[in-house]
């Protein structure tokens, strides 16, 4: 969660993901104010954007030293199957 809350780690993603702010709020489990209610169609687009955004953030995290170390640890423990 610390990685996601650091704006530096999210640089440039706002231009790649539609409804970026809403999508990030979903990932961070932030409530949307009632005066900003979305239509059902918009909500579906936001949820789709959140999935894409999560994947992009995850890919960036895995490329960090800490992310690579965690992946190595998981590999050594056999978390990925054999």
Residue pairs with C-beta under 8 A, 6 or more apart in sequence:
1 28
3 9
3 57
3 61
3 64
4 10
4 24
4 27
4 28
4 57
5 28
9 57
9 60
9 61
10 24
10 57
13 20
13 53
13 56
13 57
14 20
14 21
16 56
17 23
17 49
17 52
17 53
17 56
18 45
18 49
19 42
19 45
19 46
19 49
20 49
20 53
22 32
22 38
22 46
22 49
22 50
23 46
23 49
23 50
23 52
23 53
24 30
24 50
24 53
25 31
25 32
26 46
26 47
26 50
27 50
27 53
27 54
27 57
32 38
38 46
61 67
62 68
62 71
74 80
